Amino acid sequence: MAKIRIKPLYIAILVILGIIFLPGYIKFIRLTAKNIYLEMEITRLERENIKLNKEKKRLETDINYVEKVARESMGVTREGEIPIKMQKAEKH
């Protein structure tokens, strides 16, 4: 049975190639992961943008919706109404 001998020159060449290409490969992997994350973020933001555009259009066209939003978010009341603040019960 013949023994396979690896010459030190081949080992040195492999080490040098590893030193040269490994940092670039690691950077490539990181950038690929970042690209995937950013594509997901773009998709999420596009969905949010569509939702906000629908909300904007509804606020521009539906006066009843404007009143509802003003009442819920800012506590706006009509003349003669008395606002009642409700507090959530604390759980022990």
MARFI-141616 format. One record per atom (N, C-alpha, C, O): residue number from 1; residue in one letter; atom name; x, y, z. Coordinates in steps of 0.05 Angstrom, whole numbers, plus 32768, in hexadecimal, padded with zeros to 4 digits. Layout:
N
 seq type atom   px   py   pz
 NUM    a   CA    X    Y    Z
...
END
This chain:
92
 seq type atom   px   py   pz
   1    m    N 8011 7FE9 8000
   1    m   CA 8000 8000 8000
   1    m    C 8012 8019 8000
   1    m    O 8024 801B 8010
   2    a    N 800C 802B 7FEE
   2    a   CA 801D 8043 7FEB
   2    a    C 8013 8059 7FFD
   2    a    O 7FFB 805D 8001
   3    k    N 8026 8066 8009
   3    k   CA 8020 807D 801A
   3    k    C 801D 8096 800A
   3    k    O 802D 809A 7FF7
   4    i    N 800A 80A6 8011
   4    i   CA 8007 80C0 8003
   4    i    C 8015 80D5 8013
   4    i    O 800F 80D9 802B
   5    r    N 8028 80E2 8006
   5    r   CA 8037 80F7 8014
   5    r    C 802F 8112 8009
   5    r    O 802F 8117 7FF1
   6    i    N 8028 8124 801C
   6    i   CA 8022 813F 8014
   6    i    C 803A 8150 8019
   6    i    O 8045 8151 802F
   7    k    N 8043 815C 8004
   7    k   CA 805C 816D 8007
   7    k    C 8056 8186 8016
   7    k    O 8040 8192 8013
   8    p    N 8069 8190 8025
   8    p   CA 8065 81A9 8035
   8    p    C 805E 81C1 8022
   8    p    O 8051 81D4 802B
   9    l    N 8068 81C0 800A
   9    l   CA 8062 81D6 7FF7
   9    l    C 8044 81D8 7FF1
   9    l    O 8039 81EE 7FF0
  10    y    N 8037 81C1 7FEE
  10    y   CA 801A 81C1 7FE9
  10    y    C 800B 81CC 8001
  10    y    O 7FF7 81DB 7FFF
  11    i    N 8014 81C4 8019
  11    i   CA 8007 81CE 8031
  11    i    C 800B 81EC 8033
  11    i    O 7FF8 81FA 803A
  12    a    N 8022 81F6 802D
  12    a   CA 8027 8212 802E
  12    a    C 8016 8221 801A
  12    a    O 800B 8237 8020
  13    i    N 8013 8216 8002
  13    i   CA 8002 8223 7FEE
  13    i    C 7FE5 8224 7FF7
  13    i    O 7FD8 8238 7FF4
  14    l    N 7FDB 820E 8003
  14    l   CA 7FC0 820D 800D
  14    l    C 7FBC 8222 8024
  14    l    O 7FA7 822F 8025
  15    v    N 7FCF 8224 8036
  15    v   CA 7FCD 8238 804B
  15    v    C 7FCC 8254 8040
  15    v    O 7FBC 8265 8049
  16    i    N 7FDE 825A 802D
  16    i   CA 7FDF 8275 8021
  16    i    C 7FC4 827B 8013
  16    i    O 7FBA 8291 8015
  17    l    N 7FBA 8267 8004
  17    l   CA 7FA0 826B 7FF6
  17    l    C 7F8A 8270 800A
  17    l    O 7F78 8280 8006
  18    g    N 7F8A 8261 8020
  18    g   CA 7F76 8265 8035
  18    g    C 7F78 8281 8041
  18    g    O 7F64 828D 8046
  19    i    N 7F90 828A 8046
  19    i   CA 7F94 82A5 8051
  19    i    C 7F8A 82BA 803E
  19    i    O 7F7F 82CE 8046
  20    i    N 7F8E 82B6 8025
  20    i   CA 7F86 82C9 8011
  20    i    C 7F67 82C9 800C
  20    i    O 7F5B 82DF 800C
  21    f    N 7F5B 82B2 800A
  21    f   CA 7F3F 82B0 8002
  21    f    C 7F2B 82AE 8019
  21    f    O 7F14 82B5 8015
  22    l    N 7F33 82A5 8030
  22    l   CA 7F21 82A1 8046
  22    l    C 7F13 82BB 8050
  22    l    O 7EFB 82BB 8053
  23    p    N 7F22 82D1 8054
  23    p   CA 7F15 82EA 805C
  23    p    C 7F00 82F3 8047
  23    p    O 7EEB 82FD 804F
  24    g    N 7F06 82F1 802E
  24    g   CA 7EF3 82F9 8019
  24    g    C 7EDA 82E7 8019
  24    g    O 7EC4 82F1 8015
  25    y    N 7EDE 82CD 801F
  25    y   CA 7EC7 82BB 8020
  25    y    C 7EB6 82C1 8038
  25    y    O 7E9D 82C0 8036
  26    i    N 7EC2 82C6 804F
  26    i   CA 7EB3 82CE 8067
  26    i    C 7EA3 82E7 8062
  26    i    O 7E8C 82E9 806A
  27    k    N 7EAF 82FB 8055
  27    k   CA 7EA2 8314 804F
  27    k    C 7E8A 830F 803C
  27    k    O 7E75 831A 803F
  28    f    N 7E8E 82FD 8029
  28    f   CA 7E79 82F6 8016
  28    f    C 7E61 82EA 8025
  28    f    O 7E4A 82F1 801F
  29    i    N 7E66 82D7 8037
  29    i   CA 7E51 82CB 8047
  29    i    C 7E42 82E0 8057
  29    i    O 7E29 82DF 8058
  30    r    N 7E51 82F2 8064
  30    r   CA 7E44 8307 8074
  30    r    C 7E32 8319 8063
  30    r    O 7E1C 8320 806A
  31    l    N 7E3D 8321 804B
  31    l   CA 7E2E 8332 803A
  31    l    C 7E15 8324 802E
  31    l    O 7E00 8331 802A
  32    t    N 7E17 830A 802A
  32    t   CA 7E00 82FB 8020
  32    t    C 7DEA 82FB 8035
  32    t    O 7DD3 82FE 802F
  33    a    N 7DF2 82F6 804E
  33    a   CA 7DDE 82F6 8064
  33    a    C 7DD2 8312 8068
  33    a    O 7DBA 8314 806C
  34    k    N 7DE2 8326 8066
  34    k   CA 7DD8 8342 8068
  34    k    C 7DC5 8348 8051
  34    k    O 7DB0 8355 8055
  35    n    N 7DCB 833E 8039
  35    n   CA 7DBA 8343 8022
  35    n    C 7D9F 8335 8026
  35    n    O 7D8A 8341 801F
  36    i    N 7D9F 831D 8030
  36    i   CA 7D85 830F 8036
  36    i    C 7D75 831F 804A
  36    i    O 7D5D 8323 8047
  37    y    N 7D82 8328 8060
  37    y   CA 7D74 8338 8074
  37    y    C 7D68 8352 8068
  37    y    O 7D51 8358 806D
  38    l    N 7D78 835F 8057
  38    l   CA 7D6F 8379 804C
  38    l    C 7D58 8374 8038
  38    l    O 7D46 8385 8036
  39    e    N 7D58 835E 8029
  39    e   CA 7D42 8358 8017
  39    e    C 7D29 8353 8026
  39    e    O 7D13 835B 801E
  40    m    N 7D2B 8345 803D
  40    m   CA 7D13 8340 804E
  40    m    C 7D09 835B 8059
  40    m    O 7CF1 835F 805B
  41    e    N 7D1C 836D 8061
  41    e   CA 7D14 8387 806C
  41    e    C 7D06 8397 8056
  41    e    O 7CF3 83A5 805C
  42    i    N 7D10 8396 803D
  42    i   CA 7D04 83A5 8027
  42    i    C 7CE7 839B 8023
  42    i    O 7CD5 83AB 801F
  43    t    N 7CE3 8380 8024
  43    t   CA 7CC8 8375 8020
  43    t    C 7CB6 837E 8036
  43    t    O 7C9F 8386 8031
  44    r    N 7CC0 837E 804F
  44    r   CA 7CAF 8387 8066
  44    r    C 7CA8 83A5 8063
  44    r    O 7C91 83AC 8067
  45    l    N 7CBC 83B5 805B
  45    l   CA 7CB6 83D2 8058
  45    l    C 7CA3 83D7 8040
  45    l    O 7C93 83EA 8041
  46    e    N 7CA5 83C7 802B
  46    e   CA 7C93 83CB 8015
  46    e    C 7C76 83C5 801E
  46    e    O 7C63 83D3 8016
  47    r    N 7C73 83AF 802E
  47    r   CA 7C58 83A9 8038
  47    r    C 7C4E 83BF 804A
  47    r    O 7C36 83C7 8048
  48    e    N 7C5F 83CA 805B
  48    e   CA 7C57 83DF 806D
  48    e    C 7C50 83F8 805D
  48    e    O 7C3E 8407 8064
  49    n    N 7C5F 83FE 8048
  49    n   CA 7C5A 8415 8037
  49    n    C 7C3F 8413 8029
  49    n    O 7C30 8426 8028
  50    i    N 7C38 83FB 8020
  50    i   CA 7C1D 83F7 8014
  50    i    C 7C07 83FC 8029
  50    i    O 7BF4 840A 8023
  51    k    N 7C0B 83F1 8040
  51    k   CA 7BF8 83F5 8056
  51    k    C 7BF5 8412 805D
  51    k    O 7BDE 841C 8060
  52    l    N 7C0B 8421 805F
  52    l   CA 7C0A 843D 8066
  52    l    C 7BFD 844E 804F
  52    l    O 7BEF 8461 8055
  53    n    N 7C02 8446 8036
  53    n   CA 7BF5 8455 8020
  53    n    C 7BD7 8451 8020
  53    n    O 7BC8 8463 801B
  54    k    N 7BCE 8438 8027
  54    k   CA 7BB1 8433 802A
  54    k    C 7BA6 8444 8040
  54    k    O 7B90 8450 803E
  55    e    N 7BB4 8445 8057
  55    e   CA 7BAB 8455 806E
  55    e    C 7BA9 8473 8066
  55    e    O 7B96 8481 806D
  56    k    N 7BBE 847C 8058
  56    k   CA 7BBE 8498 804F
  56    k    C 7BA6 849F 803D
  56    k    O 7B99 84B3 8040
  57    k    N 7BA1 848D 802A
  57    k   CA 7B8B 8491 8017
  57    k    C 7B71 8491 8026
  57    k    O 7B5F 84A2 8021
  58    r    N 7B6E 847F 803A
  58    r   CA 7B55 847E 8049
  58    r    C 7B52 8498 805A
  58    r    O 7B3C 84A2 805C
  59    l    N 7B68 84A2 8065
  59    l   CA 7B66 84BA 8075
  59    l    C 7B5F 84D3 8063
  59    l    O 7B53 84E6 806D
  60    e    N 7B68 84D2 804A
  60    e   CA 7B62 84E8 8038
  60    e    C 7B45 84E7 802E
  60    e    O 7B3B 84FC 8026
  61    t    N 7B39 84D0 802E
  61    t   CA 7B1F 84CE 8021
  61    t    C 7B07 84C8 8034
  61    t    O 7AF0 84CF 802D
  62    d    N 7B0C 84BD 804B
  62    d   CA 7AF7 84B4 805D
  62    d    C 7AF6 84C4 8076
  62    d    O 7B06 84C0 8088
  63    i    N 7AE4 84D8 8078
  63    i   CA 7AE2 84EA 808F
  63    i    C 7ADB 84DB 80A9
  63    i    O 7AE4 84E2 80BE
  64    n    N 7ACB 84C6 80A6
  64    n   CA 7AC3 84B6 80BE
  64    n    C 7ADC 84A8 80CA
  64    n    O 7ADF 84A5 80E2
  65    y    N 7AED 849E 80B8
  65    y   CA 7B05 8491 80C1
  65    y    C 7B18 84A5 80CE
  65    y    O 7B25 849E 80E3
  66    v    N 7B1A 84BD 80C4
  66    v   CA 7B2A 84D2 80D0
  66    v    C 7B20 84D7 80EC
  66    v    O 7B30 84DA 80FF
  67    e    N 7B06 84D9 80F0
  67    e   CA 7AFB 84DE 810A
  67    e    C 7B01 84C7 811D
  67    e    O 7B09 84CB 8134
  68    k    N 7AFE 84AE 8113
  68    k   CA 7B04 8497 8124
  68    k    C 7B21 8497 812D
  68    k    O 7B27 8492 8145
  69    v    N 7B34 849C 811B
  69    v   CA 7B50 849D 8122
  69    v    C 7B56 84B3 8135
  69    v    O 7B65 84AF 8149
  70    a    N 7B4A 84CA 8131
  70    a   CA 7B4F 84E1 8143
  70    a    C 7B44 84DB 815F
  70    a    O 7B51 84E1 8173
  71    r    N 7B2D 84CE 8161
  71    r   CA 7B22 84C7 817B
  71    r    C 7B33 84B2 8189
  71    r    O 7B39 84B4 81A1
  72    e    N 7B3C 849E 817B
  72    e   CA 7B4B 8488 8187
  72    e    C 7B68 8490 818E
  72    e    O 7B71 848A 81A4
  73    s    N 7B75 849E 817D
  73    s   CA 7B92 84A4 8182
  73    s    C 7B97 84BE 8191
  73    s    O 7BAA 84BF 81A0
  74    m    N 7B85 84D2 818E
  74    m   CA 7B8A 84EB 819B
  74    m    C 7B75 84F2 81B0
  74    m    O 7B77 8507 81BE
  75    g    N 7B61 84E2 81B3
  75    g   CA 7B4C 84E8 81C7
  75    g    C 7B3A 84FF 81C0
  75    g    O 7B2F 850C 81D2
  76    v    N 7B37 8505 81A6
  76    v   CA 7B26 851B 819D
  76    v    C 7B09 8514 81A3
  76    v    O 7B00 84FD 819F
  77    t    N 7AFA 8528 81AD
  77    t   CA 7ADE 8524 81B2
  77    t    C 7ACE 8539 81A3
  77    t    O 7AD8 854E 819C
  78    r    N 7AB4 8533 81A0
  78    r   CA 7AA2 8546 8194
  78    r    C 7A9A 855A 81A9
  78    r    O 7A9D 8555 81C1
  79    e    N 7A8F 8570 81A1
  79    e   CA 7A85 8584 81B4
  79    e    C 7A6F 8578 81C5
  79    e    O 7A5C 856C 81BA
  80    g    N 7A71 857C 81DF
  80    g   CA 7A5D 8572 81F1
  80    g    C 7A63 8555 81FC
  80    g    O 7A56 854D 820F
  81    e    N 7A77 8547 81F0
  81    e   CA 7A7D 852C 81F9
  81    e    C 7A91 852E 8211
  81    e    O 7AA1 8541 8212
  82    i    N 7A90 851B 8223
  82    i   CA 7AA2 851A 8239
  82    i    C 7AB3 8501 8236
  82    i    O 7AA9 84EB 8236
  83    p    N 7ACD 8505 8233
  83    p   CA 7ADF 84EE 8230
  83    p    C 7AE2 84DE 824A
  83    p    O 7AE4 84EA 825F
  84    i    N 7AE1 84C4 8248
  84    i   CA 7AE5 84B2 825F
  84    i    C 7AFE 84A2 825A
  84    i    O 7AFF 8493 8246
  85    k    N 7B11 84A3 826C
  85    k   CA 7B2A 8494 8269
  85    k    C 7B27 8479 8278
  85    k    O 7B1F 8479 8290
  86    m    N 7B2D 8464 826B
  86    m   CA 7B2B 8449 8277
  86    m    C 7B48 8440 827C
  86    m    O 7B59 8442 826B
  87    q    N 7B4D 8435 8294
  87    q   CA 7B67 842A 829A
  87    q    C 7B65 840C 829B
  87    q    O 7B51 8400 82A3
  88    k    N 7B7A 83FF 8292
  88    k   CA 7B7B 83E2 8293
  88    k    C 7B80 83D9 82B0
  88    k    O 7B8F 83E5 82BE
  89    a    N 7B72 83C4 82B7
  89    a   CA 7B76 83B8 82D2
  89    a    C 7B91 83AB 82D3
  89    a    O 7B99 839D 82C1
  90    e    N 7B9F 83AF 82E9
  90    e   CA 7BB9 83A2 82ED
  90    e    C 7BB6 8386 82F7
  90    e    O 7BA5 8380 8307
  91    k    N 7BC6 8373 82EC
  91    k   CA 7BC5 8358 82F4
  91    k    C 7BDB 8353 8309
  91    k    O 7BF1 835D 8307
  92    h    N 7BD4 8344 831E
  92    h   CA 7BE7 833F 8333
  92    h    C 7BF1 8323 8332
  92    h    O 7C01 831A 8342
END
